[in-house]
Amino acid sequence: MHAVSSGRRPANRQLLADYVYQELLASLMDGRLEPGQAIGIDRMAQELDVSQTPIREALARLESTGLVRRAALKGYRVAPLFTAEELDELMAARAIIEPAIAERACAHVTAELREELEQAVDDLRGAPTGPTFAEYGAYWEADERFHRLIAENAQNRFLVNAYRALGGQVQRFRFFGKLGVTDAENAIEEHTKILEAFESGDPQRAHDAMLEHISGVRDRAVKDAASKRS
């Protein structure tokens, strides 16, 4: 089974690195690379018609997202599925950190941040939602951008670092849960409520709206996992 496509590749080095990253990411999201599967750098390089360097660079970026793991002397593997306990712990951590971040960011909200958040929500509304990563990738990016913008404007370096530490696991959660496809309508409504809180300039409202969103994601993730097991 081919893990990646072999489309036309760009010549520019940075564009090439981004191209390889997107190809590997699509392979993960579409299930061509499966949880626990070893990732052969030589084979990837041959399939994409590139040297090993951009493959290694892409895998290092993916490792920071939690989607792949590197073991000494063993190379890279696709990260395993979340256990129910891990999922519960991740969502509990998000429910503590992200509402606090939203509250602080709203207390310091600027017109520029409001505009950027509004654009992210507009992009969510207009993005396709599946069934392939090529289709729902734009939705996924807009969702990540929305949360990152809020974190980066919290004006607290320790909260931002905590968010970034969680970020990789959130990416892994999105990968295996694929909730960007199955719960778009709910998630867009929740993001809209967060945006409205920022537009009102009410930090407590932003806190509560973010907590409602994280709780909704958790509940839908549990339901989604149960349906996959049945």
N, C-alpha and C positions, 0 to 999 in steps of 0.2 A: 504494500500500500504506500503510495507516495504521500509524504508528509507535507510537501509544499508545492506550489505551482512553479512553473518555469517561464513566466512571462518576460517581456522585454525589460531589461534592467537599465537604470540610469548610469551615466558615466561619471558624474561628479561624485567625489568620495563621500561627502556628507549625505547627499541624496541616496547614494548606494547603501550607506549604513541604515538610513531610515527605511529604505525599500525592504532590506533584509529583515529588519525588525517587524515591519508590518506583515510581511509574508509569514514569519514564524508565529506572530500573534494570531493571524487569521487561522493558521493550522491548529493552534491550541483551541481557539474559540469554536471552530467548526468540528472539532473532535477528530481531526486527522492525526493529531498527536494526543494520545490518551493518558489519563492519570497513571503515574508510575512508569511510563515508557521511557527507555533510554533514548537520548538524543545524540545521534552520530554526527559529529562535526564534519567529517570527510564527506559523508553521504549528502548532508545538507548543502555543502559547498558545491558538490557536483550537480545537484538538482537545480540550484539557483544560478549555476555558472559563475561563481564568485570564488575568491580566495577564502581561506579559513578566517582571516582577520575580521571582516564584517560579521561573520557568523558568531565569532567569539564576543564581539562587541554587543551584538544583539542579545545573545544569551545572558551577558552580564546585566544588561538593562532589564531583561525579563526576570532575572533573579531578584532584582530590587522590587519587583511587583509581587513577588511570592508565587508566580506562576511556574517557575522552574527552580530546581535546587541543584547545587553543585556539591559533590562529595570528593574529598581528596583522593586522587589516583583513580577515581571512578567516572569522572566527567559529570555531565548534566543529565537530570531526569525531570520529567514533568512532575509537578507537585502532586501529592496524593489528594484524594477527596477529603473534604472536611468531615470530621466526626460530629455527631450531634452535640457533644460536649464542647468541642472547639467552636462550633457555630454559636452556641449559647454564650460562651465567654466573649467572643468577638462582638456580638450585638450588645452585650452588657457594657463592654468597654466603650463602644460607640455611643451608647445612651448616656454615658457620663460625660464624655469628652466633647462630642459635637454640639450638644445644646449649649454648653458653657462657651464654646467657641462662637456660636451664633449670637449669643447674648452680648459678648464683648464686641464682636464685629459690628453689630447693629448699633451699639452705643457710640461707635466711631464712624458710622456710615457716611459715605460721601456720595455726591451725585454720580461720580464716575463708577463707583461700586454698584450703585443701583442700576445704572445702565448696563453694566457687564452682566449682572445677575438676570436682568430682564432679557438680554440677548441669549443667555444660556437657556432660559426657560422657553423662549421662542424657538430655539434650535431643538429642544426636546420635543416640542409640539409638532415640529415639521419633519422630524427624522423618521425614516422607516424603522420598523421593529423586527424584521426577520424575513426568512428563517436563517439566513447566513450572516456571518460577521461582516461581509461586504455591505450588507444592507443595514444591520443594526449597529455597526461600528460608530456611526455619527451620533446615535443616541447615547451610546456608552461614553463617548468623549465629552458630550455636553453635560452629562450627569457628573462625571468626574470634575469637569471644569467648574461647575456650580459649587460643589463642596470645597474645592481647592481655593476658589476665590474668597469664600467666607473665612477659611482657615488663615489665609495669607493676610487678611485684614483684621485679625483679632488683636493685633498689637501686644502679643504675649509670646515671646520666643519659645517658652517651655510648652505652651499649649500647641503651638505650631509643630514643634518637634514630636509631641505626642501624637498629633494627627498624622504626621508623616510616617511615624513608626507603625501606625495602624494601616496606613494607606496600602501597603503591599498586601496585607491580608484581606483588605476590602476588595482589591483587584482579584485576588484568588477566589474570594466569595462570589464575585460577579461572574467569574469564569465558570465555576461549577454550578452555580445556581441559575445562571442565565435569566435573572429576574428583569434585566433590561428588555427582555422580549415578552415575558409573561405578565408583567404587572405595570405596563407603561401607563395605562389610564389612571391607576391609583397613584403612581409615583409622580406623574405630572401635576395632579391635583395637589399633592402634598408639597411639591416644590413651589407651586403657585402661592400657597398659603405662607410659605417661608418668605417668598419675594414680597408679598403684601405686608408682612411684618416689617421688613426692611424699608419698604416705602413709607410705612407709618412712623418709622423711627422709634418703635417700642421694643426695647431689648427683651423684656419678659415675654412679650408675644413671640419674638423670634426664637427664644429658648423653647417655649412650649410647642411652637410649630415644628421645630427641628426634632424635638423629642417624639412628637406624634409621627413624624416621618420615619424615624429610626424604628419605632415600635411597630409601625405598619410593615416595614421591610422585614423585620424579624418574624412577625406573624405569618407573612406570606412565604418567607423562606422555609419555615417549619412545615407549612401546608404543602409547599412544592416538594420538599424532601420526602414527606409522607406519601405523596401521590406517586413519586418515582419508585418508592420501595414496594408499593402495592401492585 
